[in-house]
Amino acid sequence: MKQIQTLETYLQQQIADDDIRSAVATTILRIAVATVKIKKLVARSQLDAARGDNTHGDVQEELGRIANERIVEALRNAPVATLVSEELAQPMLLHEAAPLSLAIDPLDGSSNVRINSTAGTIFSIFPASRARHTPGDDDVLQAGDNQLAAGYCIYGPQTSLVLTVGAGTHIFTLDPDDDEFYLTTASVRIAETTREFAINVANFRHWDQHIRAYIDDCLDGEDGLRKSNYDMRWVASLVAECHRILSRGGIYLYPGDARKGGAQGRLRLLYQCNPVAFLIEQAGGGATTGQQRIMGLKPTKIHQRVPMIFGASREIRRIERYYAERGMTAERSPLFNKRGLFRV
């Protein structure tokens, strides 16, 4: 029987007698322990709700809260100074002298659980500030380029941990018999081109003209500018969308829009966009707001939202060219010289 590498063995190989790398490896392993517990929590959630075990009423909110508790429990002995979580209004100080900070979304896509669809846990690991007395912005408000590691755990037909420590993007799959993660896909590469995109087309009337123009051209298919037919996907789960792109290519778009509060996007920079961008770039893809590279952005607040577009590198460059066209209007810019399908 072929031996396959465990997550722990892989991380041990990455340490190379480096204290920071060792701390990163320990933290990832603690997060992995928590994700096994969260996977079981998600699997039991509807049973517990039906039996009345969910005493706080809202299953979705309860799942997020308990998932966060599992993360905090797992980090009790981990070398993490400060924790930022989607479930916490402010950073949490864990171990003042520790060398790392962690940003995490404990349960992305929690609303999907009740329809038996995909959810996940997304995380990003940064170096911590050396001077610390309270959990502060200097620990967590760092550009994505400072990430030491990032990943997500996806709870689907298989439970997979997708990870980068800056040496490629790798997929580890949980064996439910022994609760160990094993390396099943090493050094994932995203194809530069694609004929598949993911976006919520119901919001088209709220998009700016750059995104409308891009989607118009995709939907025009082989008769249009792109000379190719496109397929559309939308799962409404960031981890599911990312996993599909890592598995078979594509592009994902969640742009800013004209809805109230939507101009700056909907996804959180620190614990959603940054880790996904790191994983995608390490797999040969790109991640942008349309105008700026995601990992070049320095956050100004812990729950900051930004537009997010990621996937096939050539498509990312194309979208950035659409955004560079300052004169674009509802009738399309002179560069593309074509009337859009979506117009108001």
Residue frames as qw, qx, qy, qz and C-alpha x, y, z in Angstrom:
[[0.000, 0.887, 0.461, 0.000, 0.00, 0.00, 0.00],
 [0.406, 0.546, -0.022, 0.732, 1.36, 3.41, -1.01],
 [0.404, -0.533, -0.420, 0.613, 2.40, 5.65, 1.88],
 [0.164, 0.758, 0.247, 0.581, 1.19, 9.23, 1.66],
 [0.322, 0.182, -0.394, 0.842, 2.52, 12.14, 3.65],
 [0.267, -0.722, -0.603, 0.209, 0.69, 13.45, 6.70],
 [0.024, 0.937, 0.091, 0.337, 0.17, 17.14, 7.37],
 [0.588, -0.779, 0.187, 0.111, 2.46, 16.91, 10.37],
 [0.787, -0.086, 0.354, 0.498, 5.27, 15.31, 8.37],
 [0.432, 0.689, 0.269, 0.517, 4.95, 17.94, 5.65],
 [0.188, -0.955, 0.004, -0.230, 5.15, 20.75, 8.18],
 [0.745, -0.554, 0.239, 0.284, 8.13, 19.21, 9.92],
 [0.718, 0.227, 0.325, 0.573, 9.98, 19.30, 6.59],
 [0.202, 0.829, 0.201, 0.480, 9.25, 23.02, 6.29],
 [0.516, -0.844, -0.088, 0.121, 10.67, 23.99, 9.68],
 [0.688, 0.498, -0.178, 0.497, 14.40, 23.75, 8.88],
 [0.580, -0.279, -0.388, 0.660, 15.50, 24.69, 12.43],
 [0.023, 0.366, 0.090, 0.926, 13.72, 28.03, 12.18],
 [0.007, 0.232, 0.721, -0.653, 11.85, 29.19, 15.29],
 [0.421, 0.284, 0.043, -0.860, 9.20, 31.19, 13.42],
 [0.551, 0.142, -0.669, -0.478, 8.53, 28.34, 10.98],
 [0.262, -0.089, -0.923, 0.268, 8.27, 25.98, 13.91],
 [0.198, 0.275, 0.501, -0.796, 5.70, 28.29, 15.52],
 [0.516, 0.254, -0.300, -0.761, 3.75, 28.44, 12.25],
 [0.460, 0.059, -0.865, -0.189, 3.75, 24.64, 11.98],
 [0.084, -0.184, -0.833, 0.515, 2.51, 24.26, 15.56],
 [0.336, 0.302, 0.234, -0.861, -0.27, 26.77, 14.96],
 [0.536, 0.195, -0.544, -0.616, -1.41, 25.07, 11.75],
 [0.367, -0.046, -0.928, 0.055, -1.57, 21.73, 13.52],
 [0.072, 0.269, 0.668, -0.690, -3.66, 23.26, 16.31],
 [0.464, 0.294, -0.093, -0.831, -6.01, 24.78, 13.74],
 [0.469, 0.118, -0.796, -0.363, -6.26, 21.37, 12.05],
 [0.135, -0.175, -0.900, 0.376, -7.35, 19.83, 15.36],
 [0.269, 0.349, 0.370, -0.818, -10.05, 22.49, 15.67],
 [0.470, 0.261, -0.421, -0.731, -11.30, 21.92, 12.12],
 [0.310, -0.058, -0.946, -0.080, -11.88, 18.22, 12.83],
 [0.009, 0.368, 0.732, -0.573, -14.12, 19.27, 15.71],
 [0.322, 0.403, 0.010, -0.857, -15.86, 21.91, 13.58],
 [0.358, 0.124, -0.768, -0.516, -16.45, 19.33, 10.83],
 [0.216, -0.266, -0.927, 0.150, -18.25, 17.13, 13.36],
 [0.110, 0.416, 0.427, -0.795, -20.17, 20.14, 14.69],
 [0.369, 0.300, -0.341, -0.811, -21.40, 20.96, 11.17],
 [0.337, -0.004, -0.895, -0.293, -22.32, 17.32, 10.50],
 [0.194, -0.362, -0.855, 0.316, -24.44, 17.16, 13.68],
 [0.061, 0.045, 0.150, -0.986, -25.98, 20.62, 13.53],
 [0.521, -0.155, -0.379, -0.749, -29.37, 19.73, 12.07],
 [0.619, -0.256, -0.741, 0.051, -29.74, 16.72, 14.37],
 [0.299, -0.190, -0.540, 0.764, -28.93, 18.85, 17.41],
 [0.237, -0.034, -0.041, -0.970, -31.38, 21.54, 16.28],
 [0.600, -0.215, -0.581, -0.505, -34.15, 18.97, 15.77],
 [0.615, -0.292, -0.688, 0.251, -33.52, 17.54, 19.24],
 [0.318, -0.908, -0.176, -0.210, -33.62, 20.98, 20.84],
 [0.769, -0.303, -0.101, 0.554, -29.94, 20.96, 21.77],
 [0.332, 0.361, 0.103, 0.865, -29.45, 24.36, 20.16],
 [0.260, -0.637, -0.594, 0.416, -30.48, 26.44, 23.14],
 [0.134, -0.446, 0.009, 0.885, -29.71, 29.83, 21.57],
 [0.507, 0.641, 0.353, -0.455, -32.26, 29.52, 18.77],
 [0.546, 0.765, -0.212, -0.268, -30.52, 30.59, 15.54],
 [0.950, -0.047, 0.220, 0.217, -28.58, 27.59, 14.22],
 [0.620, 0.644, -0.027, 0.447, -26.44, 29.65, 11.83],
 [0.093, -0.843, 0.299, -0.437, -25.32, 32.12, 14.51],
 [0.800, -0.503, 0.300, -0.130, -24.81, 29.32, 17.03],
 [0.933, 0.199, 0.086, 0.286, -22.60, 27.36, 14.65],
 [0.411, 0.731, -0.179, 0.515, -20.35, 30.37, 14.08],
 [0.395, -0.770, 0.312, -0.392, -20.08, 31.05, 17.80],
 [0.904, -0.318, 0.285, -0.012, -19.24, 27.46, 18.70],
 [0.827, 0.427, -0.010, 0.366, -16.77, 27.16, 15.81],
 [0.139, 0.810, -0.289, 0.491, -14.99, 30.21, 17.19],
 [0.667, -0.613, 0.339, -0.253, -14.89, 28.61, 20.63],
 [0.975, 0.030, 0.145, 0.167, -13.28, 25.51, 19.13],
 [0.571, 0.648, -0.153, 0.480, -10.59, 27.68, 17.54],
 [0.207, -0.794, 0.337, -0.463, -9.87, 29.52, 20.78],
 [0.875, -0.388, 0.268, -0.113, -9.67, 26.23, 22.68],
 [0.918, 0.266, 0.041, 0.290, -7.23, 24.82, 20.14],
 [0.398, 0.712, -0.198, 0.544, -4.98, 27.88, 20.42],
 [0.631, -0.771, -0.015, -0.088, -4.70, 27.62, 24.21],
 [0.710, -0.501, 0.330, 0.369, -1.11, 26.33, 23.97],
 [0.687, 0.528, 0.267, 0.421, -0.28, 27.66, 20.51],
 [0.461, -0.279, 0.001, 0.842, 2.33, 30.40, 19.89],
 [0.096, 0.639, 0.474, 0.599, -0.29, 33.00, 18.92],
 [0.165, -0.101, -0.361, 0.912, -0.31, 36.44, 20.50],
 [0.345, 0.311, 0.172, -0.869, -3.41, 37.98, 18.95],
 [0.253, 0.323, 0.889, 0.205, -6.52, 36.49, 17.38],
 [0.352, 0.250, -0.075, -0.899, -8.80, 38.35, 14.99],
 [0.198, 0.241, 0.948, 0.069, -12.01, 36.51, 14.21],
 [0.211, -0.327, -0.518, -0.762, -15.11, 37.20, 12.18],
 [0.527, -0.563, -0.630, -0.093, -16.97, 36.25, 15.36],
 [0.499, -0.519, -0.329, 0.611, -15.20, 38.82, 17.59],
 [0.145, 0.967, 0.201, 0.056, -15.73, 42.58, 17.50],
 [0.061, -0.912, 0.404, -0.039, -12.18, 43.26, 18.72],
 [0.585, 0.414, -0.680, 0.156, -8.84, 41.40, 18.64],
 [0.844, -0.520, -0.031, -0.127, -8.32, 38.87, 21.43],
 [0.072, 0.714, -0.665, 0.204, -4.99, 38.72, 23.29],
 [0.952, -0.101, -0.271, -0.102, -3.98, 35.09, 23.80],
 [0.836, -0.318, -0.030, 0.446, -0.27, 34.89, 24.68],
 [0.004, -0.972, 0.041, 0.231, 1.50, 38.22, 24.99],
 [0.282, -0.677, 0.572, 0.367, 5.03, 37.06, 24.16],
 [0.753, 0.224, 0.603, 0.137, 4.07, 34.75, 21.29],
 [0.265, -0.326, 0.459, 0.783, 5.54, 35.42, 17.82],
 [0.052, 0.254, 0.768, 0.586, 2.41, 35.09, 15.67],
 [0.413, 0.253, 0.310, -0.818, -0.96, 36.67, 15.06],
 [0.166, 0.219, 0.930, 0.245, -3.91, 34.85, 13.51],
 [0.436, 0.215, 0.000, -0.874, -6.88, 36.13, 11.50],
 [0.066, 0.087, 0.988, 0.107, -9.70, 33.62, 10.98],
 [0.617, -0.055, -0.148, -0.771, -13.23, 33.14, 9.73],
 [0.377, -0.202, 0.862, -0.271, -14.30, 30.16, 11.85],
 [0.454, 0.339, 0.824, -0.016, -17.25, 29.17, 9.67],
 [0.181, 0.321, -0.370, -0.853, -17.49, 30.71, 6.22],
 [0.444, -0.031, -0.684, -0.578, -20.74, 29.83, 4.44],
 [0.140, 0.039, 0.850, -0.507, -22.59, 28.94, 7.65],
 [0.588, 0.283, 0.167, -0.740, -25.92, 29.70, 5.95],
 [0.565, 0.316, -0.655, -0.390, -25.20, 26.81, 3.56],
 [0.052, -0.176, 0.941, -0.283, -25.23, 24.25, 6.38],
 [0.531, 0.224, 0.565, -0.590, -29.01, 24.08, 6.61],
 [0.763, 0.494, -0.093, -0.406, -29.24, 23.19, 2.88],
 [0.891, -0.163, 0.382, 0.185, -26.46, 20.61, 3.25],
 [0.620, 0.734, -0.063, 0.269, -24.04, 22.60, 1.13],
 [0.738, 0.160, -0.288, 0.589, -20.41, 23.57, 1.59],
 [0.313, -0.943, 0.048, -0.101, -18.96, 25.57, 4.48],
 [0.786, 0.253, -0.284, 0.488, -15.42, 26.07, 5.68],
 [0.506, -0.795, -0.030, 0.333, -12.85, 27.69, 7.96],
 [0.574, 0.689, -0.045, 0.441, -10.41, 30.27, 6.52],
 [0.596, -0.741, -0.012, 0.309, -7.24, 31.46, 8.27],
 [0.497, 0.745, -0.174, 0.409, -4.19, 33.66, 7.84],
 [0.752, -0.518, -0.113, 0.392, -1.01, 33.69, 9.96],
 [0.281, 0.870, -0.127, 0.385, 1.15, 36.82, 10.36],
 [0.530, 0.068, -0.496, 0.684, 4.20, 37.71, 12.43],
 [0.358, -0.834, -0.413, 0.073, 3.21, 39.48, 15.67],
 [0.089, 0.880, -0.193, 0.425, 4.52, 42.81, 16.87],
 [0.596, 0.107, -0.604, 0.518, 7.44, 42.61, 19.27],
 [0.020, -0.076, 0.447, -0.891, 6.09, 45.35, 21.55],
 [0.481, -0.381, -0.609, -0.503, 2.76, 44.27, 22.99],
 [0.079, -0.052, 0.693, -0.715, 0.77, 44.92, 26.15],
 [0.572, 0.367, 0.490, -0.546, -2.77, 44.77, 24.76],
 [0.579, 0.342, 0.665, 0.325, -4.10, 43.31, 21.54],
 [0.027, 0.710, -0.031, -0.703, -3.30, 46.09, 19.09],
 [0.659, 0.708, 0.058, -0.246, -3.57, 47.15, 15.48],
 [0.098, 0.742, -0.636, -0.190, 0.18, 46.75, 14.94],
 [0.481, -0.152, 0.863, -0.020, -0.28, 42.97, 15.23],
 [0.531, 0.387, 0.752, -0.048, -3.09, 42.51, 12.79],
 [0.431, 0.850, 0.139, -0.271, -3.30, 45.44, 10.36],
 [0.355, -0.471, 0.634, 0.500, -0.67, 44.09, 7.99],
 [0.557, 0.483, -0.381, -0.557, -0.65, 43.76, 4.22],
 [0.973, 0.064, 0.110, -0.190, -1.23, 40.28, 2.84],
 [0.636, 0.594, -0.450, 0.199, 2.36, 40.15, 1.60],
 [0.152, -0.582, 0.656, -0.457, 3.38, 39.73, 5.26],
 [0.916, -0.164, 0.060, -0.360, 1.51, 36.43, 5.62],
 [0.190, -0.507, 0.841, -0.004, 3.61, 33.51, 6.79],
 [0.055, 0.117, 0.982, 0.141, 0.93, 30.92, 6.02],
 [0.522, 0.132, 0.083, -0.838, -2.69, 30.74, 4.98],
 [0.099, -0.034, -0.969, -0.222, -5.30, 28.14, 4.30],
 [0.633, -0.113, 0.072, -0.763, -8.84, 26.93, 4.61],
 [0.193, 0.027, 0.976, -0.097, -10.61, 23.76, 5.63],
 [0.505, 0.038, -0.337, -0.794, -13.59, 22.86, 3.46],
 [0.409, 0.037, 0.830, -0.377, -16.39, 20.71, 4.86],
 [0.620, 0.306, -0.324, -0.645, -17.89, 18.87, 1.90],
 [0.958, 0.064, -0.215, -0.179, -18.10, 15.26, 0.69],
 [0.773, 0.004, -0.349, 0.530, -14.46, 15.16, 1.77],
 [0.334, -0.930, -0.022, 0.152, -12.93, 17.38, 4.44],
 [0.743, 0.370, -0.006, 0.557, -9.88, 19.04, 2.90],
 [0.363, -0.819, 0.014, 0.445, -7.28, 21.39, 4.34],
 [0.624, 0.648, 0.112, 0.421, -5.78, 23.62, 1.63],
 [0.562, -0.745, 0.032, 0.359, -2.54, 25.20, 2.76],
 [0.611, 0.629, -0.149, 0.457, 0.36, 27.39, 1.78],
 [0.597, -0.689, -0.018, 0.411, 3.42, 28.29, 3.82],
 [0.113, 0.870, -0.285, -0.385, 4.87, 30.22, 0.88],
 [0.168, -0.378, 0.849, 0.328, 6.11, 27.10, -0.93],
 [0.270, -0.092, -0.806, -0.519, 3.18, 26.32, -3.23],
 [0.630, -0.140, 0.195, -0.739, -0.43, 25.45, -2.50],
 [0.223, 0.120, -0.967, -0.012, -1.16, 21.91, -1.32],
 [0.705, -0.264, -0.144, -0.643, -4.34, 19.96, -0.53],
 [0.031, 0.166, -0.927, 0.334, -4.57, 17.62, 2.45],
 [0.638, -0.255, -0.441, -0.577, -7.60, 15.35, 2.87],
 [0.455, -0.389, 0.594, -0.538, -8.95, 14.14, 6.20],
 [0.445, -0.016, -0.888, -0.110, -9.11, 10.40, 6.77],
 [0.587, -0.485, -0.002, -0.648, -12.26, 9.99, 8.91],
 [0.892, -0.180, -0.412, 0.045, -10.95, 6.74, 10.35],
 [0.698, -0.215, -0.311, 0.608, -7.99, 8.30, 12.15],
 [0.083, -0.968, -0.202, 0.121, -8.76, 12.07, 11.94],
 [0.504, -0.426, 0.336, 0.672, -5.42, 12.68, 10.19],
 [0.474, 0.816, -0.031, -0.329, -4.89, 14.97, 7.21],
 [0.724, -0.099, 0.525, 0.436, -2.90, 13.42, 4.34],
 [0.070, 0.564, -0.360, -0.739, -1.33, 15.14, 1.34],
 [0.657, 0.389, 0.645, -0.021, -3.49, 14.26, -1.68],
 [0.545, 0.749, 0.211, 0.313, -2.58, 17.02, -4.16],
 [0.545, -0.499, 0.055, 0.672, 0.81, 18.71, -4.10],
 [0.203, -0.320, 0.321, 0.868, 1.72, 21.99, -5.80],
 [0.403, 0.678, 0.607, -0.102, -1.66, 22.89, -7.28],
 [0.186, -0.173, 0.341, 0.905, -1.50, 24.97, -10.49],
 [0.408, 0.659, 0.449, -0.444, -4.35, 27.06, -11.88],
 [0.546, 0.401, 0.512, 0.528, -4.64, 27.21, -15.67],
 [0.175, -0.218, 0.038, 0.959, -3.92, 30.71, -16.99],
 [0.340, -0.037, -0.380, -0.860, -7.06, 30.74, -19.14],
 [0.218, 0.233, 0.874, -0.366, -10.62, 29.65, -18.45],
 [0.271, -0.254, -0.534, -0.760, -14.13, 29.50, -19.84],
 [0.495, -0.559, -0.666, 0.008, -15.86, 29.42, -16.45],
 [0.049, 0.379, -0.280, 0.881, -16.73, 32.29, -14.15],
 [0.354, -0.519, -0.746, 0.222, -18.51, 32.62, -10.80],
 [0.018, -0.082, 0.136, -0.987, -20.56, 35.71, -9.98],
 [0.168, 0.510, 0.751, -0.385, -24.01, 36.51, -8.59],
 [0.139, 0.270, 0.522, 0.797, -25.68, 37.79, -11.77],
 [0.185, -0.760, -0.623, -0.013, -28.76, 38.86, -9.77],
 [0.323, -0.739, -0.128, 0.577, -26.72, 41.91, -8.76],
 [0.545, 0.270, 0.384, 0.694, -25.86, 43.02, -12.31],
 [0.046, 0.864, 0.326, 0.381, -27.93, 46.22, -12.09],
 [0.475, -0.871, 0.018, 0.127, -25.77, 47.33, -9.16],
 [0.785, -0.128, 0.215, 0.567, -22.38, 46.74, -10.84],
 [0.001, -0.744, 0.222, 0.631, -20.18, 49.41, -12.34],
 [0.696, 0.627, -0.118, -0.329, -19.68, 49.46, -16.09],
 [0.117, 0.599, -0.789, -0.072, -16.33, 47.66, -15.97],
 [0.366, -0.058, 0.908, -0.198, -17.81, 44.50, -14.48],
 [0.669, 0.500, 0.350, -0.423, -20.90, 44.72, -16.69],
 [0.478, 0.700, -0.424, -0.319, -18.69, 44.94, -19.76],
 [0.034, -0.410, 0.911, -0.004, -16.65, 41.92, -18.73],
 [0.471, 0.160, 0.817, -0.293, -19.71, 39.76, -18.01],
 [0.615, 0.621, 0.054, -0.482, -21.43, 40.97, -21.21],
 [0.364, 0.619, -0.644, -0.262, -18.48, 39.72, -23.22],
 [0.188, -0.180, 0.957, -0.131, -18.48, 36.35, -21.46],
 [0.531, 0.354, 0.650, -0.412, -22.23, 35.90, -22.01],
 [0.529, 0.644, -0.206, -0.513, -22.00, 36.85, -25.70],
 [0.867, -0.049, 0.493, 0.053, -20.04, 33.62, -26.15],
 [0.615, -0.003, 0.557, 0.559, -18.63, 32.52, -29.47],
 [0.320, 0.757, 0.446, 0.356, -20.58, 35.23, -31.32],
 [0.203, -0.976, -0.059, 0.042, -18.99, 38.01, -29.26],
 [0.118, 0.891, -0.426, 0.103, -15.64, 39.61, -28.59],
 [0.509, -0.524, 0.677, -0.089, -14.29, 36.61, -26.65],
 [0.605, 0.371, -0.604, -0.363, -15.11, 34.09, -29.42],
 [0.308, 0.080, -0.924, 0.211, -15.76, 31.45, -26.80],
 [0.616, -0.525, -0.386, -0.443, -18.71, 30.11, -24.80],
 [0.043, 0.373, -0.660, 0.651, -18.58, 30.46, -21.02],
 [0.562, -0.451, -0.691, -0.052, -20.19, 28.57, -18.14],
 [0.197, -0.608, 0.258, -0.724, -21.30, 30.26, -14.92],
 [0.598, -0.270, -0.718, 0.232, -21.16, 28.92, -11.36],
 [0.182, -0.554, 0.262, -0.769, -22.23, 30.39, -8.00],
 [0.583, -0.232, -0.760, 0.169, -22.21, 28.56, -4.66],
 [0.331, -0.802, 0.000, -0.498, -22.28, 31.55, -2.25],
 [0.815, -0.546, 0.102, 0.165, -19.45, 30.02, -0.23],
 [0.142, 0.884, -0.434, -0.103, -15.97, 31.50, -0.60],
 [0.437, -0.430, 0.786, 0.073, -14.19, 28.25, 0.29],
 [0.728, 0.334, 0.599, -0.018, -16.30, 26.30, -2.22],
 [0.503, 0.860, -0.002, -0.080, -15.62, 28.82, -5.00],
 [0.061, -0.799, 0.594, 0.077, -11.90, 28.82, -4.24],
 [0.608, -0.210, 0.766, 0.023, -11.73, 25.04, -4.07],
 [0.743, 0.546, 0.385, -0.036, -13.38, 24.68, -7.46],
 [0.360, 0.901, -0.239, -0.037, -10.90, 27.11, -9.02],
 [0.266, -0.638, 0.723, 0.022, -7.94, 25.31, -7.44],
 [0.687, 0.018, 0.725, -0.045, -9.35, 22.00, -8.65],
 [0.591, 0.417, 0.619, 0.305, -10.30, 22.87, -12.23],
 [0.279, 0.097, 0.242, 0.924, -9.63, 26.54, -12.91],
 [0.048, -0.782, -0.583, -0.216, -11.92, 29.52, -13.41],
 [0.158, 0.266, -0.180, 0.934, -12.45, 32.99, -12.06],
 [0.274, -0.643, -0.679, 0.227, -14.51, 34.35, -9.15],
 [0.104, 0.391, 0.057, 0.913, -15.88, 37.87, -8.94],
 [0.297, -0.732, -0.578, 0.207, -17.41, 39.64, -5.93],
 [0.315, 0.388, 0.047, 0.865, -17.05, 43.29, -6.97],
 [0.024, 0.327, 0.413, -0.849, -18.09, 46.38, -5.14],
 [0.048, 0.508, 0.720, 0.471, -21.53, 47.58, -6.20],
 [0.104, -0.395, -0.059, -0.911, -24.06, 50.37, -5.81],
 [0.594, -0.561, -0.559, -0.139, -26.11, 48.72, -3.06],
 [0.358, -0.851, 0.167, -0.347, -26.09, 50.39, 0.34],
 [0.620, -0.620, 0.481, -0.006, -22.77, 49.54, 1.99],
 [0.921, 0.177, 0.316, 0.141, -21.58, 47.66, -1.08],
 [0.395, 0.895, -0.206, 0.008, -19.19, 50.14, -2.69],
 [0.102, -0.715, 0.685, -0.094, -16.20, 48.73, -0.79],
 [0.506, 0.172, -0.838, -0.110, -17.14, 45.11, -1.42],
 [0.789, -0.420, -0.090, -0.440, -18.56, 42.47, 0.90],
 [0.914, -0.057, -0.327, 0.232, -15.66, 40.17, 1.74],
 [0.492, -0.856, 0.134, 0.088, -13.32, 40.80, 4.69],
 [0.440, 0.774, -0.444, 0.098, -9.75, 41.62, 3.74],
 [0.223, -0.632, 0.699, -0.249, -7.91, 40.18, 6.75],
 [0.455, -0.172, 0.852, -0.194, -9.44, 36.73, 7.15],
 [0.757, 0.447, 0.451, -0.155, -11.14, 36.04, 3.82],
 [0.573, 0.813, -0.093, -0.046, -9.46, 37.89, 0.95],
 [0.042, -0.791, 0.611, -0.001, -5.84, 37.78, 2.13],
 [0.571, -0.261, 0.779, -0.006, -5.62, 34.02, 2.80],
 [0.763, 0.485, 0.425, -0.044, -7.45, 33.16, -0.43],
 [0.395, 0.890, -0.220, -0.067, -5.22, 35.54, -2.40],
 [0.253, -0.653, 0.713, 0.033, -2.09, 33.92, -0.92],
 [0.694, 0.042, 0.718, -0.022, -3.31, 30.44, -1.83],
 [0.670, 0.692, 0.261, -0.069, -4.30, 31.51, -5.34],
 [0.222, 0.889, -0.392, -0.076, -1.04, 33.32, -6.06],
 [0.394, -0.491, 0.777, 0.030, 0.98, 30.37, -4.79],
 [0.680, 0.247, 0.690, 0.023, -0.96, 28.25, -7.31],
 [0.362, 0.044, 0.543, 0.756, -0.09, 30.56, -10.21],
 [0.065, 0.754, 0.597, 0.266, -3.29, 32.62, -10.25],
 [0.161, 0.268, -0.111, 0.943, -4.05, 36.22, -9.37],
 [0.235, -0.685, -0.658, 0.206, -6.22, 38.15, -6.92],
 [0.178, 0.171, 0.087, 0.965, -7.28, 41.77, -7.34],
 [0.190, 0.528, 0.511, -0.651, -9.90, 44.34, -6.44],
 [0.524, 0.742, 0.397, 0.133, -10.00, 45.15, -10.14],
 [0.220, 0.935, -0.116, 0.251, -7.60, 48.01, -9.60],
 [0.135, -0.727, 0.616, -0.272, -5.17, 46.80, -6.93],
 [0.589, 0.120, -0.794, 0.087, -3.52, 43.53, -6.03],
 [0.698, -0.611, -0.281, -0.246, -5.23, 42.14, -2.91],
 [0.823, -0.336, -0.231, 0.396, -2.06, 41.23, -1.01],
 [0.414, 0.287, -0.075, 0.861, -0.63, 44.72, -1.52],
 [0.317, -0.717, -0.224, -0.579, -3.43, 46.34, 0.46],
 [0.237, 0.082, -0.683, 0.686, -2.73, 47.45, 4.04],
 [0.314, -0.644, -0.686, -0.124, -5.88, 47.14, 6.18],
 [0.026, -0.465, 0.190, -0.864, -7.11, 50.14, 8.09],
 [0.595, -0.299, 0.385, -0.639, -9.51, 48.22, 10.37],
 [0.305, -0.225, 0.924, -0.057, -9.87, 44.60, 11.37],
 [0.514, 0.402, 0.746, -0.136, -13.21, 43.90, 9.67],
 [0.181, 0.568, -0.282, -0.752, -12.49, 45.96, 6.55],
 [0.740, 0.410, 0.531, -0.048, -14.29, 44.87, 3.38],
 [0.002, -0.538, 0.498, 0.680, -12.88, 45.00, -0.15],
 [0.809, 0.426, -0.123, -0.385, -13.95, 43.90, -3.66],
 [0.510, -0.389, 0.757, 0.124, -12.45, 40.53, -4.56],
 [0.813, 0.499, -0.147, -0.261, -11.72, 38.95, -7.95],
 [0.344, -0.569, 0.740, 0.101, -9.44, 35.92, -8.18],
 [0.894, 0.222, 0.382, -0.079, -8.51, 32.98, -10.37],
 [0.797, 0.321, 0.288, 0.424, -6.91, 32.43, -13.79],
 [0.408, -0.481, 0.063, 0.773, -4.05, 34.90, -14.26],
 [0.183, 0.169, 0.511, 0.823, -4.90, 35.97, -17.81],
 [0.186, -0.714, -0.608, -0.294, -8.49, 36.70, -16.82],
 [0.423, -0.719, -0.260, 0.487, -7.27, 38.79, -13.88],
 [0.319, -0.247, 0.272, 0.873, -5.10, 40.85, -16.23],
 [0.032, 0.434, 0.643, 0.630, -8.03, 41.24, -18.63],
 [0.289, -0.796, -0.532, 0.017, -10.35, 42.51, -15.89],
 [0.409, -0.601, -0.057, 0.685, -7.72, 44.99, -14.75],
 [0.217, 0.055, 0.466, 0.856, -7.59, 46.27, -18.34],
 [0.135, -0.672, -0.639, -0.350, -11.38, 46.74, -18.26],
 [0.393, -0.794, -0.330, 0.326, -10.98, 48.80, -15.08],
 [0.433, -0.319, 0.182, 0.823, -8.18, 50.83, -16.65],
 [0.140, 0.443, 0.556, 0.689, -10.62, 52.10, -19.31],
 [0.048, -0.280, -0.420, 0.862, -11.63, 55.39, -17.67],
 [0.314, 0.146, -0.207, -0.915, -14.13, 56.37, -20.36],
 [0.117, -0.197, -0.957, -0.176, -16.30, 53.26, -20.14],
 [0.440, -0.011, 0.140, -0.887, -20.06, 53.97, -20.20],
 [0.673, 0.141, 0.611, -0.392, -23.25, 51.94, -20.26],
 [0.762, 0.592, -0.037, -0.258, -22.90, 51.75, -24.05],
 [0.913, -0.044, 0.138, 0.382, -19.39, 50.28, -23.65],
 [0.278, -0.745, 0.258, 0.549, -16.08, 52.01, -24.06],
 [0.531, 0.723, -0.307, -0.318, -14.51, 52.79, -27.46],
 [0.116, -0.497, 0.858, 0.066, -11.89, 50.10, -26.75],
 [0.389, 0.094, 0.911, -0.095, -14.48, 47.31, -26.79],
 [0.275, 0.214, -0.414, -0.841, -16.81, 49.01, -29.32],
 [0.340, -0.219, -0.877, -0.259, -19.83, 46.87, -28.54],
 [0.506, -0.437, 0.024, -0.744, -23.18, 47.41, -26.86],
 [0.079, -0.212, 0.894, -0.386, -23.64, 45.44, -23.65],
 [0.373, -0.329, -0.831, -0.249, -26.30, 42.82, -23.03],
 [0.352, -0.633, -0.580, 0.373, -26.96, 44.22, -19.54],
 [0.171, 0.258, 0.068, 0.949, -28.01, 47.86, -19.73],
 [0.082, -0.619, -0.655, 0.425, -30.27, 50.21, -17.82]]
